[in-house]
Amino acid sequence: MSPGSDALTLFKVLTSEERILVAAAIISDLRTPAEVAECTGLPQRQVVQHLGMMEHYGLAVADDSGRYRFSRRPLVDALKSLEPATLGPDLDESVDEFDRKVLSTFLIDGKLGSIPTQQKKRDAVLRFLAKQFEPGRMYDEREINAVLRPYHPDVASLRRYMVDGGFLQRQVIHSIAADALGSPDASVQHTVQYWKPDGGESE
């Protein structure tokens, strides 16, 4: 049975006016069939039949004393099964099966629940993150962090993994201010720049 037919069946169970009354009677209180019959005005025999059908589909649950409560869980689960699967932002058909599986596990609402410790899985995440950068464009460290932080707060580790894996290139530029050239007190300034190699991510 498909998820859609599951949901349709459950709602059909509740299309009966009498079963709606029974559901209403047990939605907030545990009640025996006799108590349901009393508050709905239905014959107890019919109440037992309705509760039996609802119990079969998980919509009514009895405790050890034979008192029933209404369960929304089957309806919620059936409706959730119809929700389109989303694995995260910017996933398209170019994402291969392995990467898609990894991203579906680690990307939760567009954020990384954790950074994979296994390198193969981590590389799948890094390939995804590398797509957030423009090939050939120069980024400073602040810009790199701004791109990575929405996905995970440990931007230093992500940045290091991306450089180590060749997904980003890194260089340190040493410079001295023009007006300080030749001065014994001149200090060397260090600027770190990153760029995504042209031609995509490393394999």
Long-range contacts (C-beta under 8 A, 24 or more apart in sequence): 3-78, 3-81, 3-82, 4-82, 6-78, 6-81, 7-75, 7-78, 7-79, 7-81, 7-82, 9-57, 10-57, 10-59, 10-74, 10-75, 10-78, 11-75, 13-53, 13-54, 13-57, 13-59, 14-59, 16-50, 18-42, 18-46, 18-50, 19-50, 19-53, 19-54, 22-47, 22-50, 22-51, 22-54, 22-60, 23-54, 23-59, 23-60, 23-70, 26-60, 26-68, 26-69, 26-70, 27-69, 27-70, 29-69, 30-63, 30-67, 30-68, 30-69, 31-67, 31-68, 32-65, 32-66, 32-67, 32-68, 33-66, 33-68, 35-67, 36-68, 88-128, 90-128, 90-131, 90-132, 91-128, 95-128, 98-124, 99-124, 99-127, 99-128, 103-128, 110-150, 110-151, 111-150, 111-151, 111-152, 112-151, 112-152, 115-152, 115-154, 115-157, 115-158, 115-161, 122-161, 123-165, 126-158, 126-161, 126-162, 126-165, 126-167, 126-201, 127-167, 127-201, 129-158, 129-162, 129-167, 130-162, 130-167, 130-168, 130-196, 130-200, 130-201, 131-201, 133-168, 133-196, 134-196, 135-196, 135-197, 135-198, 135-199, 135-200, 136-195, 136-196, 136-197, 136-198, 137-195, 137-196, 138-193, 138-194, 138-195, 139-193, 139-194, 139-195, 140-191, 140-192, 140-193, 140-194, 141-192, 141-194, 144-168, 144-194, 159-194, 163-194, 165-202, 166-197, 166-201, 166-202, 167-196, 167-201, 167-202, 168-194, 168-195, 168-196, 168-197, 169-194, 169-195, 169-196, 169-197, 170-194
